[in-house]
Amino acid sequence: APVSGSKVPAATGTLIFLCAGSKVLFEEPTVQASLNAMGKASHFFKEDVGHGTRAKLVVNSLMGTMVAAYSEALALSENCDLDPSTMIEVIGQGAIQSPVYALKGPKMVKKDHAPNFPLKHAHKDMALASSLAKEKGVEFSVMDQAEKLFRRAREDCELNVADEDFSAVFEAVHKDSTGEFSTKRKSS
């Protein structure tokens, strides 16, 4: 079954399983015990194979879009001479707080993109979600723009971030920016 979670959730048994297929098999006590041993939750979508994958594409496209928007917000704060650590704290205290922001933000401003979820894999899921949205007739313009940003980051040989964590999309935002802070960051 597809999962939501990367290295740390896998190591700590807190994955989220996104299941489809045989509901009878899913509900078997040995299967449930196995899923519970490896994860904090398991969700059954439909008996049609592929619905777990669709769920993963929805989750990963949203997560990528969130990190793309967060990258732009942090770059704006840095170019406005606002302390990014303080902005990360402010964002973490409000209604828009997110574990992904708390985890990635401090690393992003330090250019620490050690991979947990490689950018090239995040982009693949975002591109597949974009195709799925078109197939299903769903307006997806915000997520499509995030997918384009991830594509530029993945394909940029100068940045060379395809194998880095998906938070490295932040470097593409700075590369595309002309503000004083971004210009200095690019040269450091």
C-alpha positions, 0 to 999 in steps of 0.5 A, a space after each residue: 500500500 502507498 504510505 504518507 511519511 518518509 524516513 522518520 515516520 518509517 523509523 518510528 512506526 508512524 507511517 500512514 497507510 493508504 489502502 485499496 483492494 480487498 477489504 476482506 484482506 485489509 480487515 484481517 487481524 494479522 494485516 491490521 496488526 502489521 499495519 499498526 506495528 508500522 504506522 499510526 493510521 491506515 485508511 481504506 479507500 475502495 476495492 478498486 486498485 489504485 485508489 491508495 495511489 490516488 490518495 498519495 498523489 493528493 497528499 503529496 501534491 498538497 504538501 509540495 504546494 505548501 512548501 512552494 508557497 512557504 518558500 516564497 513567503 520565507 524568501 519574501 520575508 528575507 528580502 524584506 529584512 525580516 528575520 526568517 527564524 522569527 517568521 518561522 516562529 510566527 507562522 508556527 504560532 498561528 492558524 496556518 501552522 504545520 508540522 512540515 513548516 516547523 520541520 523544514 523552515 529552519 533547515 531551508 534558511 540554512 540551505 540544509 536540504 539533506 533528503 528525506 523526500 527527494 525533490 525529483 520524487 515530490 515533483 513526479 507525484 505533483 506532475 501525476 496529480 496534475 494529470 489526474 486533475 485534468 483527467 477528472 476535470 478539476 481546477 488545479 491552477 494553484 497546484 499546477 503553478 507549484 508543479 512548474 516551480 518544482 519542475 524548474 528546480 528539478 531540471 536546473 543543472 546549475 542548482 542541482 537539487 533533484 536529489 536533495 530534499 523537496 524543500 530545496 525548491 526554496 533555492 529555485 525561488 531565490 534563484 528566480 528572485 532579484 531582491 537583494 537578499 536573494 542575490 546575496 544568497 545565490 552568490 554564497 
